């Protein structure tokens, strides 16, 4: 097995390779003056099982094109035996169905492109809708980093904290966390307008008075929903409030909005690199690869 850290996941790819004790083939990459991507493999991959690690967070279109170029070149030109794509943050996965007539279910298009370029299996982390992934044309395994986030807080002394999810559909997230933190769980009811995308929260009481509360979510982009959830949890009398997120996109002033709403901290994983991505998903991915046949 050979690990290829993509341009968007250099550190994460190397961490995975170190854990698996596998060879790395580096990628030479650059951006042309007109914005197009250049990709070159600095090593051989012929007849090898190749694992490409490339998150597709913003700039998602550029990162997706780089992944497509890597896969197509390795499989068709450099004669790799198999291509597995590790895509911690899977762009366009939120657009998984048509809510209004004529909408493009983009995730299906992305998976079709990856398959055409030679990808035979995909690993991702906390996809927006894991159920839809099972209906697509190639095997996609969705891993959960919620236990890693919960363990981080437990190690920081927050054992017994109350675990909260955003929306009833996300309740399983809070349940996952509560199994480790052992402080109970619940959810903050949310509703999203399908046309405007605006999210409102139902201001129901929460059992958090004088307790530590951790709000878990899969993605923070603009930070609006999390900020509202934090503010309401603060009004409910929580002692400390922490935002725990797998994919920290942090668009615009998202970080400051959440902190100003009353959060004591924001913690994310390195599925998307940022200064608060302190929990690594490398062990999670390495373990999954080992279970599927990789040798340490």
C-alpha positions as CSV (number, residue, x, y, z in Angstrom):
1,X,0.0,0.0,0.0
2,X,1.2,3.5,-0.8
3,X,-0.2,6.7,0.8
4,X,-0.5,9.8,-1.3
5,X,-1.1,13.0,0.7
6,X,-3.0,15.4,-1.5
7,X,-2.4,19.1,-1.6
8,X,-5.3,19.8,0.8
9,X,-4.3,17.1,3.4
10,X,-0.5,17.1,3.5
11,X,-0.2,16.8,7.3
12,X,-3.1,14.4,7.7
13,X,-1.9,12.1,4.9
14,X,1.6,11.9,6.5
15,X,0.1,11.1,9.9
16,X,-1.9,8.3,8.5
17,X,1.2,6.9,6.7
18,X,3.2,7.1,9.9
19,X,0.5,5.2,11.8
20,X,0.3,2.5,9.2
21,X,4.1,2.5,8.5
22,X,3.5,2.8,4.8
23,X,5.4,4.4,2.0
24,X,4.5,7.9,0.9
25,X,4.6,9.1,-2.7
26,X,4.7,12.9,-2.6
27,X,2.7,15.1,-4.9
28,X,4.2,18.1,-6.6
29,X,1.4,20.7,-7.0
30,X,1.0,24.3,-8.0
31,X,-1.6,26.7,-9.3
32,X,-1.2,28.3,-12.7
33,X,-1.7,32.1,-13.0
34,X,-5.2,31.5,-14.4
35,X,-6.1,29.4,-11.4
36,X,-5.8,25.9,-13.0
37,X,-4.2,23.1,-11.0
38,X,-1.0,21.3,-11.8
39,X,-0.4,17.8,-10.3
40,X,2.7,15.5,-10.6
41,X,3.5,12.3,-8.8
42,X,7.0,12.2,-7.5
43,X,7.3,8.4,-7.4
44,X,6.0,5.1,-8.8
45,X,2.6,3.6,-8.0
46,X,2.5,0.9,-10.7
47,X,0.7,-2.3,-9.5
48,X,0.2,-0.7,-6.0
49,X,-2.9,-0.2,-3.8
50,X,-2.9,3.5,-3.6
51,X,-4.7,5.5,-0.8
52,X,-5.2,9.2,-1.7
53,X,-5.9,11.5,1.2
54,X,-7.5,14.7,0.1
55,X,-10.1,16.7,1.9
56,X,-12.5,18.8,-0.2
57,X,-13.2,21.7,2.1
58,X,-13.2,25.2,0.6
59,X,-11.8,25.9,-2.0
60,X,-13.8,22.8,-2.7
61,X,-13.9,23.0,-6.4
62,X,-10.1,23.3,-6.6
63,X,-9.6,20.5,-4.1
64,X,-12.0,18.2,-6.0
65,X,-10.3,18.9,-9.3
66,X,-6.9,18.0,-7.7
67,X,-8.4,14.8,-6.4
68,X,-9.8,13.9,-9.8
69,X,-6.5,14.6,-11.5
70,X,-4.6,12.5,-8.9
71,X,-6.9,9.5,-9.3
72,X,-7.1,9.6,-13.1
73,X,-3.4,10.0,-13.5
74,X,-2.5,7.2,-11.0
75,X,-5.0,4.7,-12.3
76,X,-4.9,5.2,-16.1
77,X,-1.4,6.6,-16.7
78,X,0.7,5.3,-13.8
79,X,-1.1,1.9,-13.7
80,X,-2.0,1.8,-10.0
81,X,-3.6,-1.5,-9.0
82,X,-6.5,0.1,-7.0
83,X,-7.4,3.6,-5.9
84,X,-9.0,4.3,-2.5
85,X,-9.9,8.0,-1.8
86,X,-9.9,9.2,1.7
87,X,-12.0,12.3,1.7
88,X,-12.4,13.5,5.3
89,X,-14.7,16.4,4.4
90,X,-16.8,15.4,1.4
91,X,-17.8,18.4,-0.6
92,X,-21.3,18.6,-2.0
93,X,-22.5,15.7,0.3
94,X,-25.1,18.1,1.8
95,X,-26.7,18.4,-1.6
96,X,-27.8,14.7,-1.5
97,X,-31.3,15.0,-2.9
98,X,-33.7,17.3,-4.8
99,X,-35.8,19.2,-2.3
100,X,-37.3,21.4,-5.1
101,X,-38.0,20.5,-8.7
102,X,-34.9,20.8,-10.9
103,X,-32.3,20.8,-8.1
104,X,-29.1,18.9,-8.8
105,X,-28.2,16.2,-6.3
106,X,-24.6,17.1,-6.5
107,X,-23.1,14.2,-4.5
108,X,-24.2,11.7,-7.1
109,X,-22.3,13.7,-9.8
110,X,-19.1,13.9,-7.7
111,X,-19.1,10.2,-7.0
112,X,-19.7,9.4,-10.7
113,X,-16.7,11.5,-11.6
114,X,-14.5,9.8,-9.0
115,X,-15.5,6.4,-10.2
116,X,-14.8,7.4,-13.8
117,X,-11.3,8.4,-12.7
118,X,-10.6,5.0,-11.2
119,X,-11.6,5.3,-7.6
120,X,-13.0,2.0,-6.3
121,X,-13.6,2.9,-2.6
122,X,-14.1,6.0,-0.6
123,X,-13.7,6.7,3.1
124,X,-15.2,9.9,4.5
125,X,-15.9,11.2,8.0
126,X,-19.3,12.3,9.4
127,X,-21.0,12.8,6.1
128,X,-24.2,15.0,6.2
129,X,-26.4,12.1,5.3
130,X,-24.7,8.7,5.5
131,X,-27.8,6.8,4.3
132,X,-27.6,8.4,0.9
133,X,-24.0,7.1,0.5
134,X,-25.2,3.5,0.6
135,X,-27.2,4.1,-2.6
136,X,-24.3,5.3,-4.7
137,X,-22.3,3.3,-7.3
138,X,-19.1,2.6,-5.3
139,X,-18.5,1.5,-1.7
140,X,-18.4,4.5,0.6
141,X,-17.6,4.1,4.3
142,X,-18.6,6.9,6.6
143,X,-16.5,7.0,9.8
144,X,-17.5,9.0,12.9
145,X,-15.1,11.3,14.7
146,X,-17.6,12.2,17.5
147,X,-16.0,9.7,19.9
148,X,-12.6,11.3,19.3
149,X,-14.0,14.7,20.1
150,X,-15.8,13.3,23.3
151,X,-12.5,11.7,24.4
152,X,-10.7,15.0,24.0
153,X,-13.1,16.7,26.3
154,X,-13.0,13.8,28.8
155,X,-9.3,14.1,28.9
156,X,-9.6,17.8,29.6
157,X,-11.7,17.1,32.7
158,X,-15.2,17.4,31.3
159,X,-16.3,13.9,32.1
160,X,-20.0,14.1,33.1
161,X,-20.7,17.0,30.7
162,X,-24.1,17.1,29.1
163,X,-24.0,16.3,25.3
164,X,-26.2,18.2,23.0
165,X,-26.9,17.8,19.3
166,X,-28.3,20.3,16.8
167,X,-31.6,19.1,15.6
168,X,-33.5,15.9,16.4
169,X,-32.0,14.2,13.3
170,X,-28.6,14.7,14.9
171,X,-29.5,13.1,18.2
172,X,-27.4,10.0,17.4
173,X,-24.4,12.3,17.6
174,X,-25.2,13.3,21.2
175,X,-25.8,9.7,22.1
176,X,-22.4,8.7,20.7
177,X,-20.7,11.5,22.8
178,X,-22.7,10.7,25.9
179,X,-21.5,7.1,25.9
180,X,-18.0,8.5,26.6
181,X,-18.8,11.5,28.7
182,X,-21.5,9.8,30.7
183,X,-23.4,13.0,31.4
184,X,-26.6,12.5,29.5
185,X,-27.7,13.8,26.2
186,X,-30.4,15.9,24.4
187,X,-30.9,18.1,21.4
188,X,-31.7,21.6,20.5
189,X,-34.6,21.6,18.0
190,X,-33.8,23.4,14.7
191,X,-35.7,24.1,11.5
192,X,-34.2,25.2,8.2
193,X,-36.0,27.1,5.5
194,X,-35.5,25.1,2.3
195,X,-35.4,28.2,0.1
196,X,-33.5,30.8,2.2
197,X,-31.5,28.3,4.2
198,X,-32.2,30.3,7.4
199,X,-32.2,28.2,10.6
200,X,-34.3,28.9,13.6
201,X,-34.2,27.1,16.9
202,X,-37.0,26.1,19.3
203,X,-36.3,27.6,22.7
204,X,-37.3,24.7,24.8
205,X,-35.8,24.1,28.3
206,X,-32.5,22.2,28.6
207,X,-31.3,20.3,31.7
208,X,-27.9,22.1,31.8
209,X,-28.2,24.6,34.8
210,X,-24.8,24.7,36.6
211,X,-23.5,22.0,34.3
212,X,-20.9,21.8,31.6
213,X,-22.5,21.5,28.2
214,X,-20.9,20.4,24.9
215,X,-22.7,21.0,21.6
216,X,-21.7,18.5,18.9
217,X,-22.2,19.1,15.2
218,X,-20.8,17.7,12.0
219,X,-20.2,21.0,10.2
220,X,-19.7,24.6,11.1
221,X,-19.6,26.9,8.1
222,X,-21.1,30.4,8.8
223,X,-21.5,29.6,12.5
224,X,-25.0,31.0,12.7
225,X,-26.8,28.0,13.9
226,X,-24.1,27.1,16.5
227,X,-24.1,30.7,17.8
228,X,-27.9,30.6,18.3
229,X,-27.6,27.2,20.1
230,X,-24.7,28.5,22.3
231,X,-26.6,31.6,23.2
232,X,-29.7,29.6,24.2
233,X,-27.7,27.1,26.2
234,X,-26.1,30.0,28.0
235,X,-29.5,31.4,28.9
236,X,-30.4,28.0,30.4
237,X,-27.7,28.5,33.0
238,X,-24.9,26.2,31.8
239,X,-21.7,26.6,33.7
240,X,-19.5,26.2,30.6
241,X,-20.4,25.7,26.9
242,X,-18.2,24.2,24.3
243,X,-18.7,23.8,20.5
244,X,-17.4,20.5,19.2
245,X,-17.3,20.1,15.5
246,X,-15.9,17.5,13.1
247,X,-15.6,19.8,10.0
248,X,-14.7,23.4,10.9
249,X,-15.1,25.4,7.7
250,X,-15.4,28.7,9.7
251,X,-16.5,30.9,6.8
252,X,-16.1,34.6,7.5
253,X,-16.5,35.6,11.1
254,X,-17.9,32.3,12.2
255,X,-15.4,31.7,15.0
256,X,-15.9,35.1,16.6
257,X,-19.7,34.8,16.3
258,X,-19.7,31.6,18.3
259,X,-17.4,32.9,20.9
260,X,-19.3,36.2,21.3
261,X,-22.5,34.2,21.7
262,X,-21.1,32.7,24.9
263,X,-19.0,29.7,23.9
264,X,-16.0,29.0,26.2
265,X,-14.2,27.1,23.4
266,X,-14.5,25.7,19.9
267,X,-12.8,22.4,19.1
268,X,-12.6,20.7,15.7
269,X,-10.8,17.9,13.9
270,X,-8.1,18.1,11.2
271,X,-10.5,16.9,8.6
272,X,-10.3,20.6,7.8
273,X,-7.1,22.3,8.8
274,X,-7.4,25.3,11.1
275,X,-5.8,26.7,14.3
276,X,-8.5,25.0,16.4
277,X,-8.4,21.6,14.6
278,X,-6.8,20.0,17.6
279,X,-8.3,16.5,17.3
280,X,-6.7,14.3,14.6
281,X,-8.8,11.8,12.6
282,X,-5.7,10.0,11.5
283,X,-6.1,7.2,14.0
284,X,-9.7,6.7,13.0
285,X,-8.8,6.5,9.3
286,X,-5.7,4.3,9.8
287,X,-7.8,1.8,11.9
288,X,-10.4,1.7,9.2
289,X,-7.8,1.0,6.5
290,X,-6.2,-1.8,8.6
291,X,-9.6,-3.4,9.1
292,X,-10.1,-3.4,5.3
293,X,-6.7,-5.0,4.5
294,X,-3.9,-2.6,5.1
295,X,-0.8,-4.0,6.8
296,X,1.1,-2.0,9.4
